[in-house]
Amino acid sequence: MSRLRVLVLAYMVSPVRGTEFAVAWNHIRTMRTHCDLTVLYGAAGPHMGEVVDFPEPNFTDRDAGGEVCFRFVAEPRGAHWLNALNRRGILTYSFYLAYRVWHRAALAEARKLLAEERFDLIHYLGPIGYREPGDLWKLPIPYVWGPIGGATSFPWQFRATMPLKGRLRLIARTIGNALQLRFGRRIDRALRRADVLLTATTSNQAIFAQRKGVSSIYLPENGIEGAITLNTGKFPATPLRIAWIGSLEARKGLILLIEAIARLRNPASVRVDIFGDGPLRGQLEARAAELGIDAQLLWHGHVSRQQVLDGLDQAHLHVITGLNEANTTSVWEALGRSVPLLALDHCGMHDVVQPPYGLRVPVTGIEGTTQAIADAIDQLVVAPERVEEMARSCAEACEHYRIAHRPTVFMEAYRTAMTRFHGQGARQ
């Protein structure tokens, strides 16, 4: 079979940024060895329409792995004005209105490309949120969507961790999520139109199956880059060095770890490196000082990705306290450096964090979960050899999470999508 020609829609893509940017870039980098890719994108920088991470907006990237054509879809004037408040940090939700307009421009560009070239299928890769299904599903060509997520809700029992403004946003998001899942006609049509749907977590997979009657393939949106390594020089794990990574905002749940450290039998037996910054930093630092554990916490602030990776190389344990997310990038960064995980037992962490390299704590509420985190850390402090055993298990137990293995799954999804589409006839 000749190489497939795939039109990829990846709104955010960058070789130097993390999160959704990295998801798209990693996919392109691995799939280019199997397919000819043309990528429609709208951001290679902090905001829509910014392409600071690329040499020019439209370019073709050639290397031994294959050729990729990047086609920039410029920010329409209407989208620019709608997104103005978001750029200034005044009304972040204005982005979604702008994003909707941008998708219309992406559809126009896709139609132009289809008139000029032959493509075997379309893959709407990201961002992973299901709420904006875009418009490329309207085109008469095999269609793959995902991995997608975002259908799960914030655990309401943790609302006290959020400031008043955050709680109001939580209420709005919860209501909006429920309404979109039930009444989103464009979402329903896009889900039914997809020849293959991929979901980033098993909880999202279950929601779309139960509420929409749509089956999907479970596949985390990202994975481990490169080979799995281990810095053996950091053992024995005394004191226990913990890495926490993320933005300092309520949804990331750092307060749970801070409260847990204060409950340890001997807080001085651990050191916590905190990589990230955000609006709650002052409040969190003050709480740590109030609890008398500020000496155990080192606040690195916003640092480069390489500095985070260097920090993980020195860490014995990565703690993830996110309260509602799919699979945070730091999961894969930690596993790629054989750093064991301690995470809440929900979202993507429920699927990925498994023995023998990880520990999950129950999501019962602020009090119960905080104590469970403390108990788990205490057990590792008194048994540092267990930490090393968990670390050494990563190389074998996590091999299947390496991005290098993902093309097999995607190529099978692509073939399935083409078979289903052509078997049912071209659909409008």
C-alpha positions in Angstrom: 0.0 0.0 0.0 1.3 3.5 -0.9 1.8 6.0 1.9 -1.4 7.6 3.1 -1.9 11.3 2.5 -3.4 12.7 5.7 -4.8 16.2 6.3 -4.2 17.0 10.0 -6.0 19.7 11.9 -3.9 20.7 14.9 -4.8 24.2 16.0 -1.8 24.4 18.4 1.6 23.0 17.4 5.1 23.8 18.4 8.5 22.1 18.8 9.4 24.0 21.9 6.2 24.2 24.0 4.4 21.6 26.1 0.8 20.6 26.7 -1.4 20.7 23.5 1.5 22.1 21.4 3.6 19.1 22.3 0.8 16.6 21.7 0.5 17.8 18.1 4.3 18.0 17.5 5.0 14.6 18.9 2.2 13.1 16.7 3.6 14.8 13.6 7.2 13.8 14.4 6.3 10.1 14.7 3.6 9.7 12.0 5.7 11.4 9.3 7.6 8.2 8.9 4.4 6.4 7.9 2.3 9.1 6.1 2.5 12.2 4.0 1.1 14.9 6.3 -0.3 18.4 5.6 -1.0 20.2 8.9 -3.5 23.0 9.3 -2.7 25.1 12.3 -3.6 28.4 13.9 -1.1 29.0 16.7 2.7 28.3 17.2 2.9 30.9 20.0 1.0 32.1 23.1 -2.1 33.2 21.2 -4.2 32.6 18.1 -2.4 33.9 15.0 1.1 33.9 16.6 3.7 31.8 14.8 6.9 32.8 16.7 8.0 29.2 17.1 8.3 28.6 13.3 10.6 30.2 10.8 7.7 31.3 8.6 3.9 30.7 8.7 3.8 28.3 5.7 6.7 26.0 5.2 7.6 22.4 4.4 9.8 20.5 6.8 11.9 17.8 5.3 14.1 15.3 7.0 14.9 11.6 6.8 11.6 10.8 8.5 9.5 12.3 5.8 8.1 15.5 4.5 5.5 17.6 6.4 3.7 20.6 4.9 2.6 23.2 7.4 -0.3 25.4 6.3 -1.0 28.3 8.6 -4.7 29.4 8.9 -4.6 33.0 9.7 -6.7 34.5 12.5 -9.8 36.0 10.7 -10.6 39.6 11.6 -13.7 38.6 13.5 -11.7 36.1 15.6 -9.1 38.7 16.3 -11.6 41.0 17.8 -13.4 38.3 19.7 -10.1 37.1 21.2 -8.9 40.6 22.2 -10.3 40.3 25.8 -8.7 36.9 26.2 -5.3 38.2 25.1 -5.5 40.8 27.9 -6.6 38.2 30.4 -9.9 40.0 31.0 -12.4 37.5 29.6 -10.7 34.2 28.8 -13.9 32.6 27.6 -14.0 35.0 24.6 -11.4 32.7 23.1 -14.0 30.0 22.4 -16.0 32.4 20.3 -12.9 33.3 18.4 -11.9 29.7 18.1 -15.3 28.9 16.5 -14.7 31.6 13.9 -11.2 30.2 13.2 -12.6 26.8 12.4 -14.7 28.3 9.6 -11.5 29.6 8.1 -9.9 26.2 8.6 -12.8 24.6 6.7 -12.3 27.0 3.8 -8.6 26.2 3.7 -9.3 22.5 3.8 -11.8 22.7 0.9 -9.2 24.6 -1.1 -6.6 21.9 -0.5 -9.0 19.1 -1.3 -9.7 20.8 -4.7 -6.0 20.9 -5.4 -4.7 17.6 -4.0 -5.7 14.1 -3.1 -6.0 13.2 0.6 -6.9 9.8 2.0 -8.4 11.0 5.2 -8.7 13.9 7.7 -7.5 13.7 11.3 -8.8 16.3 13.7 -6.0 15.9 16.3 -6.3 18.7 18.7 -6.8 20.4 21.1 -8.4 17.4 22.8 -11.5 19.2 24.2 -14.7 17.8 22.7 -16.6 21.1 23.0 -15.5 22.6 19.7 -15.9 19.9 17.1 -14.8 22.2 14.3 -16.1 21.8 10.7 -13.9 19.4 8.8 -16.3 16.5 9.6 -18.5 18.0 7.0 -16.1 17.1 4.2 -16.7 13.9 2.1 -13.6 12.1 3.1 -12.7 9.5 5.8 -12.6 11.2 9.2 -10.8 10.5 12.4 -11.3 12.6 15.6 -9.2 12.5 18.7 -8.0 11.5 21.2 -10.7 13.8 22.8 -11.5 14.5 26.4 -13.1 17.1 28.6 -16.4 15.4 29.3 -15.7 14.7 32.9 -16.5 17.2 35.6 -14.5 18.7 38.5 -15.0 16.7 41.7 -17.4 19.0 43.5 -16.3 17.8 47.0 -13.0 19.7 46.4 -14.7 23.1 45.8 -13.4 24.4 49.1 -9.9 24.4 47.6 -11.0 27.2 45.2 -11.4 30.9 45.8 -14.9 32.4 45.3 -14.2 33.4 41.7 -12.9 29.9 40.9 -16.1 28.3 42.4 -18.2 30.5 40.2 -16.3 29.5 37.2 -16.6 25.8 38.3 -20.4 26.2 38.5 -20.5 27.8 35.1 -18.2 25.1 33.6 -20.2 22.2 35.2 -23.5 23.6 33.9 -22.0 24.3 30.5 -20.5 20.8 30.2 -23.9 19.2 31.1 -25.7 21.4 28.6 -23.2 20.7 25.8 -23.2 17.0 26.3 -27.0 16.9 26.2 -27.9 19.6 23.7 -24.8 20.2 21.5 -26.2 19.4 18.1 -22.9 20.1 16.3 -21.1 17.9 18.7 -23.6 15.1 18.2 -23.3 15.4 14.4 -19.5 15.4 14.6 -19.4 12.4 16.9 -21.7 10.4 14.6 -19.8 11.5 11.5 -16.4 10.3 12.8 -15.4 7.0 11.2 -13.1 6.5 14.1 -13.3 8.3 17.5 -10.4 8.1 20.0 -10.8 9.1 23.6 -8.0 10.2 25.9 -9.3 8.4 29.1 -11.5 5.5 29.9 -13.9 7.8 31.8 -14.4 9.9 28.7 -14.8 6.7 26.7 -17.6 5.6 29.0 -19.3 9.0 28.9 -19.5 9.1 25.1 -20.6 5.5 25.0 -23.4 5.9 27.6 -24.7 9.3 26.8 -24.1 9.4 23.0 -24.1 5.8 22.1 -20.7 6.3 20.3 -18.0 3.7 20.7 -14.3 4.8 20.7 -10.8 3.6 21.1 -9.0 4.5 24.3 -5.7 6.2 23.7 -3.9 8.7 25.9 -3.3 11.9 23.9 0.4 11.8 24.6 3.2 9.5 25.7 6.8 9.1 26.6 9.3 10.8 24.3 12.4 8.9 23.4 14.0 6.2 25.5 13.2 5.6 29.2 16.2 6.6 31.3 17.1 6.3 35.0 19.5 8.4 37.1 20.7 5.7 39.6 23.0 8.2 41.3 20.1 9.8 43.2 19.6 6.7 45.4 19.1 5.9 48.2 15.9 8.0 48.4 16.8 9.8 51.7 15.6 12.4 52.0 12.7 11.7 49.7 12.7 14.3 46.9 9.3 15.0 45.5 8.6 16.9 42.3 5.3 18.8 41.7 4.8 20.4 38.3 2.0 22.7 37.1 0.4 26.1 37.2 -0.3 27.4 40.7 -4.1 27.6 40.3 -6.9 25.8 42.2 -7.6 23.1 39.6 -4.1 21.8 40.0 -4.7 21.0 43.7 -1.2 21.8 45.1 -2.8 22.7 48.4 -3.6 19.0 48.9 0.2 18.1 48.8 1.1 21.1 51.1 -1.5 20.0 53.7 -0.3 16.4 53.4 3.4 17.3 54.0 2.4 19.0 57.2 0.7 15.7 58.3 3.8 13.5 57.8 5.3 11.9 60.8 8.6 13.7 60.0 8.1 16.5 57.4 11.9 17.0 57.4 12.3 13.6 55.7 11.1 15.1 52.4 11.9 17.9 50.1 9.4 19.2 47.5 10.5 20.9 44.3 7.6 23.0 42.9 8.0 23.8 39.2 5.4 26.4 38.1 3.9 29.7 38.8 0.4 31.2 39.0 -2.1 33.4 40.8 -2.2 31.3 44.0 1.6 31.3 44.6 1.5 33.9 47.4 -1.4 32.2 49.1 0.2 28.8 48.9 3.5 30.0 50.2 1.8 31.7 53.1 -0.1 28.5 54.0 3.2 26.5 53.9 4.7 29.0 56.3 1.7 28.8 58.6 2.0 25.1 58.7 5.7 25.3 59.5 6.9 23.4 56.4 8.2 26.2 54.3 11.8 24.8 54.7 10.7 21.6 52.9 9.4 23.4 49.8 11.5 24.9 47.1 9.6 27.2 44.7 11.3 27.3 41.3 8.7 29.4 39.6 8.1 29.2 35.8 11.2 27.6 34.3 12.1 26.1 31.0 11.1 22.6 30.1 14.7 21.4 30.2 14.9 22.6 33.8 11.8 20.6 34.7 13.3 17.5 33.1 16.6 18.1 34.9 14.6 18.4 38.2 12.8 15.1 37.5 16.2 13.4 37.0 16.9 14.3 40.6 13.4 13.4 41.9 12.4 10.2 43.6 8.7 10.7 43.3 6.3 12.8 41.2 3.1 13.8 42.9 0.1 14.7 40.7 -2.8 16.5 42.4 -4.7 17.7 39.4 -8.5 17.8 40.1 -9.8 17.5 36.5 -7.5 16.9 33.5 -6.9 14.1 31.0 -3.2 13.1 31.1 -1.0 15.9 32.2 2.3 16.1 30.3 4.3 15.7 33.4 3.1 12.1 33.7 5.0 11.1 30.6 8.0 13.3 31.5 8.3 11.6 34.8 7.9 8.1 33.5 10.4 8.8 30.8 12.9 9.4 33.5 11.8 6.4 35.6 10.3 8.6 38.4 7.5 6.8 40.2 4.1 8.5 40.4 1.7 9.3 43.2 -1.6 10.6 41.9 -5.3 10.9 42.6 -7.3 7.9 41.4 -9.3 9.7 38.7 -9.1 11.2 35.2 -6.3 9.9 33.1 -4.2 9.0 36.1 -6.7 6.2 36.9 -5.7 4.6 33.6 -2.0 5.3 33.5 -0.8 5.2 37.1 -0.4 1.5 37.9 1.7 -0.9 40.0 4.6 -1.5 40.1 5.6 2.1 39.3 2.7 4.1 40.7 0.4 4.7 43.7 -3.2 6.0 43.5 -5.0 7.6 46.3 -8.9 7.7 46.6 -10.8 10.8 45.6 -13.1 11.0 48.7 -12.8 14.7 49.7 -10.3 17.2 51.0 -9.8 15.6 54.4 -9.7 11.9 53.3 -7.6 12.5 50.2 -5.1 14.7 52.0 -4.6 12.1 54.6 -4.2 9.3 52.0 -1.4 11.3 50.3 0.3 11.8 53.6 0.0 8.1 54.5 1.4 7.0 51.1 4.4 9.3 51.4 5.1 8.2 55.0 5.2 4.6 53.7 7.8 5.5 51.1 9.9 7.5 53.6 10.3 4.4 55.8 11.0 2.1 52.9 13.4 4.0 50.5 14.3 0.7 48.8 10.7 0.5 47.6 11.1 3.8 45.8 14.1 2.5 43.9 12.3 -0.7 43.0 9.4 1.3 41.6 11.8 3.4 39.6 13.7 0.4 38.2 10.4 -1.1 37.1 9.5 1.8 34.7 11.8 0.7 31.9 9.8 -2.5 31.3 6.4 -1.7 32.7 6.1 1.6 30.7 7.6 0.6 27.4 4.2 0.5 25.7 3.6 4.2 26.6 6.5 5.3 24.4 5.4 7.5 21.5 7.5 5.4 19.2 4.8 2.7 19.4 1.8 4.9 18.7 2.0 4.8 14.9 0.8 1.2 15.0 -2.4 2.3 16.7 -3.0 5.3 14.5 -2.3 3.4 11.3 -4.9 0.8 12.3 -7.3 3.6 13.1 -6.7 5.2 9.7 -7.3 2.0 7.9 -10.4 1.3 9.8 -11.8 4.8 9.1 -11.2 4.4 5.4 -12.8 0.9 5.3 -15.9 2.2 7.2 -16.2 5.3 5.1 -15.9 3.6 1.7 -18.0 0.7 2.9 -20.9 3.0 3.7 -20.5 5.3 0.7 -19.4 8.9 0.7 -21.3 10.9 3.3 -22.1 14.6 3.3 
